[in-house]
Amino acid sequence: MYIDYMKTIMIRDDIYRRLVEIKGDKSFSTIIEELIKESKEARNGRLMKFFGILNEDEAKQLEEDTKKVREDLNEAFSGHVSSN
């Protein structure tokens, strides 16, 4: 069950004016929802251009390198926290 709660948010005056300019007959909630959707779609579009650019060997090497960096960082962080 979804309960629709109303929330108050604070935004700068210049942002409010920009929202009013594009709002028309729509509610602020509808406008913000549309802007969020557009932003997600744009982000996904930017990410999709990278899909499939690595071959399988390159992807495995990147995964191994990333794992090694994470392990090194975790080790360094653990040593730093332990010494304090």
Biopython code that builds the backbone (N, CA, C, O; Angstrom):
import numpy as np
from Bio.PDB.StructureBuilder import StructureBuilder

atoms = [
    (1, "MET", "N", (0.845, -1.176, 0.000)),
    (1, "MET", "CA", (0.000, 0.000, 0.000)),
    (1, "MET", "C", (0.889, 1.238, 0.000)),
    (1, "MET", "O", (1.819, 1.337, 0.801)),
    (2, "TYR", "N", (0.610, 2.172, -0.886)),
    (2, "TYR", "CA", (1.374, 3.405, -0.994)),
    (2, "TYR", "C", (0.584, 4.537, -0.362)),
    (2, "TYR", "O", (-0.573, 4.771, -0.712)),
    (3, "ILE", "N", (1.206, 5.229, 0.559)),
    (3, "ILE", "CA", (0.579, 6.393, 1.190)),
    (3, "ILE", "C", (1.283, 7.627, 0.662)),
    (3, "ILE", "O", (2.508, 7.730, 0.729)),
    (4, "ASP", "N", (0.511, 8.555, 0.141)),
    (4, "ASP", "CA", (1.055, 9.765, -0.467)),
    (4, "ASP", "C", (1.189, 10.862, 0.591)),
    (4, "ASP", "O", (0.201, 11.465, 1.010)),
    (5, "TYR", "N", (2.422, 11.103, 1.008)),
    (5, "TYR", "CA", (2.681, 12.146, 1.994)),
    (5, "TYR", "C", (3.134, 13.409, 1.288)),
    (5, "TYR", "O", (3.769, 13.344, 0.236)),
    (6, "MET", "N", (2.818, 14.527, 1.846)),
    (6, "MET", "CA", (3.276, 15.809, 1.318)),
    (6, "MET", "C", (4.471, 16.247, 2.148)),
    (6, "MET", "O", (4.469, 16.120, 3.372)),
    (7, "LYS", "N", (5.483, 16.762, 1.478)),
    (7, "LYS", "CA", (6.684, 17.249, 2.141)),
    (7, "LYS", "C", (6.934, 18.686, 1.712)),
    (7, "LYS", "O", (6.596, 19.082, 0.596)),
    (8, "THR", "N", (7.514, 19.443, 2.589)),
    (8, "THR", "CA", (7.933, 20.795, 2.273)),
    (8, "THR", "C", (9.424, 20.775, 2.006)),
    (8, "THR", "O", (10.199, 20.233, 2.794)),
    (9, "ILE", "N", (9.824, 21.370, 0.885)),
    (9, "ILE", "CA", (11.251, 21.486, 0.588)),
    (9, "ILE", "C", (11.587, 22.955, 0.417)),
    (9, "ILE", "O", (10.727, 23.770, 0.083)),
    (10, "MET", "N", (12.848, 23.280, 0.651)),
    (10, "MET", "CA", (13.291, 24.658, 0.457)),
    (10, "MET", "C", (14.226, 24.696, -0.739)),
    (10, "MET", "O", (15.147, 23.886, -0.855)),
    (11, "ILE", "N", (13.974, 25.648, -1.622)),
    (11, "ILE", "CA", (14.834, 25.845, -2.782)),
    (11, "ILE", "C", (15.137, 27.331, -2.898)),
    (11, "ILE", "O", (14.400, 28.176, -2.390)),
    (12, "ARG", "N", (16.232, 27.626, -3.574)),
    (12, "ARG", "CA", (16.592, 29.028, -3.775)),
    (12, "ARG", "C", (15.549, 29.712, -4.647)),
    (12, "ARG", "O", (14.869, 29.062, -5.440)),
    (13, "ASP", "N", (15.427, 31.020, -4.498)),
    (13, "ASP", "CA", (14.466, 31.796, -5.276)),
    (13, "ASP", "C", (14.685, 31.657, -6.776)),
    (13, "ASP", "O", (13.720, 31.568, -7.535)),
    (14, "ASP", "N", (15.951, 31.636, -7.217)),
    (14, "ASP", "CA", (16.208, 31.540, -8.649)),
    (14, "ASP", "C", (15.744, 30.188, -9.207)),
    (14, "ASP", "O", (15.258, 30.115, -10.336)),
    (15, "ILE", "N", (15.892, 29.141, -8.430)),
    (15, "ILE", "CA", (15.430, 27.820, -8.870)),
    (15, "ILE", "C", (13.909, 27.794, -8.904)),
    (15, "ILE", "O", (13.321, 27.231, -9.827)),
    (16, "TYR", "N", (13.275, 28.387, -7.924)),
    (16, "TYR", "CA", (11.811, 28.468, -7.897)),
    (16, "TYR", "C", (11.300, 29.185, -9.146)),
    (16, "TYR", "O", (10.354, 28.725, -9.784)),
    (17, "ARG", "N", (11.923, 30.306, -9.492)),
    (17, "ARG", "CA", (11.494, 31.061, -10.681)),
    (17, "ARG", "C", (11.652, 30.223, -11.952)),
    (17, "ARG", "O", (10.810, 30.275, -12.848)),
    (18, "ARG", "N", (12.740, 29.453, -12.018)),
    (18, "ARG", "CA", (12.950, 28.606, -13.199)),
    (18, "ARG", "C", (11.898, 27.507, -13.281)),
    (18, "ARG", "O", (11.424, 27.181, -14.370)),
    (19, "LEU", "N", (11.533, 26.936, -12.138)),
    (19, "LEU", "CA", (10.470, 25.927, -12.122)),
    (19, "LEU", "C", (9.135, 26.531, -12.541)),
    (19, "LEU", "O", (8.382, 25.913, -13.293)),
    (20, "VAL", "N", (8.841, 27.727, -12.061)),
    (20, "VAL", "CA", (7.595, 28.404, -12.427)),
    (20, "VAL", "C", (7.557, 28.642, -13.943)),
    (20, "VAL", "O", (6.506, 28.504, -14.570)),
    (21, "GLU", "N", (8.698, 28.996, -14.522)),
    (21, "GLU", "CA", (8.756, 29.250, -15.966)),
    (21, "GLU", "C", (8.371, 28.022, -16.790)),
    (21, "GLU", "O", (7.720, 28.162, -17.826)),
    (22, "ILE", "N", (8.759, 26.826, -16.354)),
    (22, "ILE", "CA", (8.487, 25.628, -17.138)),
    (22, "ILE", "C", (7.235, 24.879, -16.673)),
    (22, "ILE", "O", (6.803, 23.930, -17.328)),
    (23, "LYS", "N", (6.665, 25.288, -15.576)),
    (23, "LYS", "CA", (5.569, 24.581, -14.939)),
    (23, "LYS", "C", (4.283, 24.582, -15.763)),
    (23, "LYS", "O", (3.665, 23.529, -15.920)),
    (24, "GLY", "N", (3.872, 25.705, -16.281)),
    (24, "GLY", "CA", (2.590, 25.775, -16.993)),
    (24, "GLY", "C", (1.457, 25.380, -16.071)),
    (24, "GLY", "O", (1.365, 25.860, -14.942)),
    (25, "ASP", "N", (0.578, 24.486, -16.566)),
    (25, "ASP", "CA", (-0.582, 24.035, -15.790)),
    (25, "ASP", "C", (-0.259, 22.857, -14.880)),
    (25, "ASP", "O", (-1.119, 22.405, -14.125)),
    (26, "LYS", "N", (0.954, 22.362, -14.943)),
    (26, "LYS", "CA", (1.336, 21.174, -14.182)),
    (26, "LYS", "C", (1.668, 21.543, -12.738)),
    (26, "LYS", "O", (1.965, 22.696, -12.423)),
    (27, "SER", "N", (1.610, 20.538, -11.875)),
    (27, "SER", "CA", (2.007, 20.757, -10.484)),
    (27, "SER", "C", (3.526, 20.737, -10.384)),
    (27, "SER", "O", (4.213, 20.222, -11.267)),
    (28, "PHE", "N", (4.034, 21.299, -9.308)),
    (28, "PHE", "CA", (5.484, 21.254, -9.086)),
    (28, "PHE", "C", (5.947, 19.799, -8.963)),
    (28, "PHE", "O", (7.020, 19.451, -9.455)),
    (29, "SER", "N", (5.160, 18.963, -8.322)),
    (29, "SER", "CA", (5.521, 17.548, -8.187)),
    (29, "SER", "C", (5.673, 16.893, -9.558)),
    (29, "SER", "O", (6.620, 16.141, -9.788)),
    (30, "THR", "N", (4.740, 17.180, -10.467)),
    (30, "THR", "CA", (4.809, 16.609, -11.811)),
    (30, "THR", "C", (6.045, 17.092, -12.546)),
    (30, "THR", "O", (6.733, 16.306, -13.197)),
    (31, "ILE", "N", (6.330, 18.385, -12.445)),
    (31, "ILE", "CA", (7.513, 18.946, -13.114)),
    (31, "ILE", "C", (8.788, 18.318, -12.565)),
    (31, "ILE", "O", (9.660, 17.917, -13.336)),
    (32, "ILE", "N", (8.904, 18.228, -11.261)),
    (32, "ILE", "CA", (10.104, 17.643, -10.649)),
    (32, "ILE", "C", (10.227, 16.180, -11.048)),
    (32, "ILE", "O", (11.324, 15.713, -11.355)),
    (33, "GLU", "N", (9.106, 15.447, -11.047)),
    (33, "GLU", "CA", (9.120, 14.047, -11.461)),
    (33, "GLU", "C", (9.607, 13.906, -12.907)),
    (33, "GLU", "O", (10.406, 13.018, -13.205)),
    (34, "GLU", "N", (9.133, 14.773, -13.805)),
    (34, "GLU", "CA", (9.564, 14.740, -15.201)),
    (34, "GLU", "C", (11.052, 15.059, -15.336)),
    (34, "GLU", "O", (11.757, 14.424, -16.120)),
    (35, "LEU", "N", (11.522, 16.035, -14.578)),
    (35, "LEU", "CA", (12.942, 16.392, -14.628)),
    (35, "LEU", "C", (13.822, 15.249, -14.132)),
    (35, "LEU", "O", (14.889, 14.998, -14.690)),
    (36, "ILE", "N", (13.378, 14.560, -13.089)),
    (36, "ILE", "CA", (14.131, 13.414, -12.572)),
    (36, "ILE", "C", (14.183, 12.316, -13.628)),
    (36, "ILE", "O", (15.238, 11.729, -13.864)),
    (37, "LYS", "N", (13.047, 12.038, -14.262)),
    (37, "LYS", "CA", (12.996, 11.010, -15.299)),
    (37, "LYS", "C", (13.937, 11.362, -16.454)),
    (37, "LYS", "O", (14.694, 10.512, -16.921)),
    (38, "GLU", "N", (13.889, 12.604, -16.909)),
    (38, "GLU", "CA", (14.773, 13.048, -17.991)),
    (38, "GLU", "C", (16.244, 12.917, -17.598)),
    (38, "GLU", "O", (17.078, 12.519, -18.411)),
    (39, "SER", "N", (16.552, 13.253, -16.355)),
    (39, "SER", "CA", (17.929, 13.159, -15.878)),
    (39, "SER", "C", (18.404, 11.713, -15.870)),
    (39, "SER", "O", (19.524, 11.422, -16.288)),
    (40, "LYS", "N", (17.546, 10.798, -15.390)),
    (40, "LYS", "CA", (17.903, 9.374, -15.377)),
    (40, "LYS", "C", (18.127, 8.857, -16.792)),
    (40, "LYS", "O", (19.088, 8.131, -17.049)),
    (41, "GLU", "N", (17.236, 9.234, -17.711)),
    (41, "GLU", "CA", (17.365, 8.785, -19.089)),
    (41, "GLU", "C", (18.646, 9.315, -19.725)),
    (41, "GLU", "O", (19.316, 8.597, -20.467)),
    (42, "ALA", "N", (18.985, 10.562, -19.438)),
    (42, "ALA", "CA", (20.213, 11.150, -19.976)),
    (42, "ALA", "C", (21.442, 10.439, -19.427)),
    (42, "ALA", "O", (22.379, 10.147, -20.171)),
    (43, "ARG", "N", (21.440, 10.157, -18.114)),
    (43, "ARG", "CA", (22.564, 9.427, -17.505)),
    (43, "ARG", "C", (22.708, 8.044, -18.111)),
    (43, "ARG", "O", (23.812, 7.612, -18.441)),
    (44, "ASN", "N", (21.577, 7.348, -18.255)),
    (44, "ASN", "CA", (21.623, 6.010, -18.846)),
    (44, "ASN", "C", (22.143, 6.064, -20.271)),
    (44, "ASN", "O", (22.901, 5.188, -20.689)),
    (45, "GLY", "N", (21.746, 7.078, -21.017)),
    (45, "GLY", "CA", (22.230, 7.236, -22.383)),
    (45, "GLY", "C", (23.731, 7.447, -22.430)),
    (45, "GLY", "O", (24.414, 6.890, -23.290)),
    (46, "ARG", "N", (24.243, 8.245, -21.517)),
    (46, "ARG", "CA", (25.690, 8.481, -21.471)),
    (46, "ARG", "C", (26.434, 7.208, -21.108)),
    (46, "ARG", "O", (27.517, 6.955, -21.636)),
    (47, "LEU", "N", (25.869, 6.400, -20.211)),
    (47, "LEU", "CA", (26.507, 5.144, -19.822)),
    (47, "LEU", "C", (26.449, 4.106, -20.944)),
    (47, "LEU", "O", (27.399, 3.348, -21.140)),
    (48, "MET", "N", (25.345, 4.072, -21.672)),
    (48, "MET", "CA", (25.168, 3.054, -22.707)),
    (48, "MET", "C", (26.202, 3.163, -23.824)),
    (48, "MET", "O", (26.512, 2.165, -24.475)),
    (49, "LYS", "N", (26.736, 4.354, -24.052)),
    (49, "LYS", "CA", (27.730, 4.464, -25.121)),
    (49, "LYS", "C", (29.010, 3.693, -24.781)),
    (49, "LYS", "O", (29.822, 3.425, -25.666)),
    (50, "PHE", "N", (29.192, 3.338, -23.510)),
    (50, "PHE", "CA", (30.362, 2.572, -23.103)),
    (50, "PHE", "C", (30.091, 1.067, -23.066)),
    (50, "PHE", "O", (31.023, 0.276, -22.922)),
    (51, "PHE", "N", (28.836, 0.671, -23.193)),
    (51, "PHE", "CA", (28.473, -0.740, -23.124)),
    (51, "PHE", "C", (29.112, -1.491, -24.284)),
    (51, "PHE", "O", (28.921, -1.145, -25.449)),
    (52, "GLY", "N", (29.876, -2.528, -23.941)),
    (52, "GLY", "CA", (30.462, -3.384, -24.950)),
    (52, "GLY", "C", (31.760, -2.896, -25.556)),
    (52, "GLY", "O", (32.203, -3.456, -26.559)),
    (53, "ILE", "N", (32.398, -1.868, -24.988)),
    (53, "ILE", "CA", (33.630, -1.368, -25.601)),
    (53, "ILE", "C", (34.848, -2.198, -25.230)),
    (53, "ILE", "O", (35.878, -2.126, -25.900)),
    (54, "LEU", "N", (34.735, -2.994, -24.156)),
    (54, "LEU", "CA", (35.845, -3.862, -23.763)),
    (54, "LEU", "C", (35.567, -5.282, -24.232)),
    (54, "LEU", "O", (34.438, -5.766, -24.157)),
    (55, "ASN", "N", (36.619, -5.945, -24.718)),
    (55, "ASN", "CA", (36.430, -7.363, -25.005)),
    (55, "ASN", "C", (36.505, -8.129, -23.684)),
    (55, "ASN", "O", (36.782, -7.536, -22.641)),
    (56, "GLU", "N", (36.263, -9.423, -23.719)),
    (56, "GLU", "CA", (36.176, -10.208, -22.487)),
    (56, "GLU", "C", (37.486, -10.182, -21.693)),
    (56, "GLU", "O", (37.464, -10.059, -20.469)),
    (57, "ASP", "N", (38.618, -10.297, -22.377)),
    (57, "ASP", "CA", (39.914, -10.277, -21.682)),
    (57, "ASP", "C", (40.167, -8.926, -21.018)),
    (57, "ASP", "O", (40.644, -8.864, -19.885)),
    (58, "GLU", "N", (39.849, -7.855, -21.721)),
    (58, "GLU", "CA", (40.026, -6.514, -21.151)),
    (58, "GLU", "C", (39.125, -6.320, -19.938)),
    (58, "GLU", "O", (39.539, -5.734, -18.938)),
    (59, "ALA", "N", (37.901, -6.809, -20.028)),
    (59, "ALA", "CA", (36.968, -6.683, -18.909)),
    (59, "ALA", "C", (37.460, -7.455, -17.694)),
    (59, "ALA", "O", (37.376, -6.962, -16.569)),
    (60, "LYS", "N", (37.973, -8.662, -17.911)),
    (60, "LYS", "CA", (38.499, -9.457, -16.793)),
    (60, "LYS", "C", (39.710, -8.778, -16.163)),
    (60, "LYS", "O", (39.852, -8.758, -14.941)),
    (61, "GLN", "N", (40.582, -8.221, -17.000)),
    (61, "GLN", "CA", (41.760, -7.534, -16.483)),
    (61, "GLN", "C", (41.352, -6.310, -15.667)),
    (61, "GLN", "O", (41.915, -6.058, -14.601)),
    (62, "LEU", "N", (40.386, -5.559, -16.156)),
    (62, "LEU", "CA", (39.892, -4.389, -15.427)),
    (62, "LEU", "C", (39.283, -4.818, -14.095)),
    (62, "LEU", "O", (39.500, -4.168, -13.072)),
    (63, "GLU", "N", (38.530, -5.898, -14.106)),
    (63, "GLU", "CA", (37.937, -6.405, -12.868)),
    (63, "GLU", "C", (39.014, -6.810, -11.864)),
    (63, "GLU", "O", (38.906, -6.499, -10.678)),
    (64, "GLU", "N", (40.047, -7.499, -12.334)),
    (64, "GLU", "CA", (41.152, -7.907, -11.451)),
    (64, "GLU", "C", (41.898, -6.690, -10.905)),
    (64, "GLU", "O", (42.213, -6.629, -9.717)),
    (65, "ASP", "N", (42.175, -5.728, -11.776)),
    (65, "ASP", "CA", (42.868, -4.511, -11.343)),
    (65, "ASP", "C", (42.051, -3.758, -10.300)),
    (65, "ASP", "O", (42.591, -3.273, -9.305)),
    (66, "THR", "N", (40.757, -3.667, -10.534)),
    (66, "THR", "CA", (39.871, -2.972, -9.597)),
    (66, "THR", "C", (39.843, -3.684, -8.255)),
    (66, "THR", "O", (39.892, -3.044, -7.205)),
    (67, "LYS", "N", (39.764, -5.002, -8.290)),
    (67, "LYS", "CA", (39.768, -5.788, -7.052)),
    (67, "LYS", "C", (41.059, -5.562, -6.273)),
    (67, "LYS", "O", (41.027, -5.402, -5.053)),
    (68, "LYS", "N", (42.197, -5.546, -6.973)),
    (68, "LYS", "CA", (43.491, -5.337, -6.327)),
    (68, "LYS", "C", (43.562, -3.948, -5.678)),
    (68, "LYS", "O", (44.025, -3.805, -4.546)),
    (69, "VAL", "N", (43.102, -2.944, -6.400)),
    (69, "VAL", "CA", (43.117, -1.576, -5.857)),
    (69, "VAL", "C", (42.242, -1.502, -4.611)),
    (69, "VAL", "O", (42.628, -0.889, -3.616)),
    (70, "ARG", "N", (41.071, -2.121, -4.662)),
    (70, "ARG", "CA", (40.183, -2.117, -3.494)),
    (70, "ARG", "C", (40.829, -2.812, -2.302)),
    (70, "ARG", "O", (40.759, -2.322, -1.175)),
    (71, "GLU", "N", (41.461, -3.962, -2.562)),
    (71, "GLU", "CA", (42.134, -4.677, -1.475)),
    (71, "GLU", "C", (43.250, -3.831, -0.879)),
    (71, "GLU", "O", (43.399, -3.764, 0.342)),
    (72, "ASP", "N", (44.038, -3.182, -1.740)),
    (72, "ASP", "CA", (45.125, -2.325, -1.256)),
    (72, "ASP", "C", (44.588, -1.162, -0.434)),
    (72, "ASP", "O", (45.145, -0.821, 0.609)),
    (73, "LEU", "N", (43.509, -0.560, -0.907)),
    (73, "LEU", "CA", (42.914, 0.556, -0.171)),
    (73, "LEU", "C", (42.349, 0.098, 1.171)),
    (73, "LEU", "O", (42.516, 0.774, 2.187)),
    (74, "ASN", "N", (41.679, -1.056, 1.166)),
    (74, "ASN", "CA", (41.136, -1.584, 2.426)),
    (74, "ASN", "C", (42.252, -1.876, 3.416)),
    (74, "ASN", "O", (42.131, -1.587, 4.606)),
    (75, "GLU", "N", (43.341, -2.452, 2.916)),
    (75, "GLU", "CA", (44.483, -2.755, 3.780)),
    (75, "GLU", "C", (45.092, -1.467, 4.338)),
    (75, "GLU", "O", (45.385, -1.378, 5.531)),
    (76, "ALA", "N", (45.277, -0.487, 3.480)),
    (76, "ALA", "CA", (45.852, 0.788, 3.916)),
    (76, "ALA", "C", (44.932, 1.479, 4.920)),
    (76, "ALA", "O", (45.391, 2.034, 5.918)),
    (77, "PHE", "N", (43.648, 1.437, 4.647)),
    (77, "PHE", "CA", (42.684, 2.064, 5.541)),
    (77, "PHE", "C", (42.658, 1.347, 6.882)),
    (77, "PHE", "O", (42.625, 1.990, 7.931)),
    (78, "SER", "N", (42.674, 0.013, 6.855)),
    (78, "SER", "CA", (42.672, -0.766, 8.104)),
    (78, "SER", "C", (43.902, -0.443, 8.940)),
    (78, "SER", "O", (43.802, -0.275, 10.156)),
    (79, "GLY", "N", (45.055, -0.356, 8.297)),
    (79, "GLY", "CA", (46.293, -0.024, 9.001)),
    (79, "GLY", "C", (46.238, 1.368, 9.597)),
    (79, "GLY", "O", (46.732, 1.602, 10.699)),
    (80, "HIS", "N", (45.638, 2.288, 8.867)),
    (80, "HIS", "CA", (45.540, 3.673, 9.341)),
    (80, "HIS", "C", (44.597, 3.768, 10.539)),
    (80, "HIS", "O", (44.895, 4.456, 11.515)),
    (81, "VAL", "N", (43.483, 3.091, 10.464)),
    (81, "VAL", "CA", (42.495, 3.127, 11.560)),
    (81, "VAL", "C", (43.060, 2.423, 12.787)),
    (81, "VAL", "O", (42.864, 2.884, 13.912)),
    (82, "SER", "N", (43.757, 1.314, 12.578)),
    (82, "SER", "CA", (44.303, 0.561, 13.715)),
    (82, "SER", "C", (45.370, 1.342, 14.463)),
    (82, "SER", "O", (45.511, 1.185, 15.676)),
    (83, "SER", "N", (46.128, 2.183, 13.758)),
    (83, "SER", "CA", (47.223, 2.900, 14.391)),
    (83, "SER", "C", (46.758, 4.127, 15.163)),
    (83, "SER", "O", (47.551, 4.735, 15.882)),
    (84, "ASN", "N", (45.497, 4.500, 15.029)),
    (84, "ASN", "CA", (44.992, 5.679, 15.746)),
    (84, "ASN", "C", (44.435, 5.340, 17.070)),
    (84, "ASN", "O", (43.972, 6.226, 17.790)),
]
sb = StructureBuilder()
sb.init_structure("model")
sb.init_model(0)
sb.init_chain("A")
sb.init_seg("    ")
for serial, (resi, resn, name, xyz) in enumerate(atoms, 1):
    if name == "N":
        sb.init_residue(resn, " ", resi, " ")
    sb.init_atom(name, np.array(xyz, "f"), 0.0, 1.0, " ", f" {name:<3s}", serial, name[0])
structure = sb.get_structure()
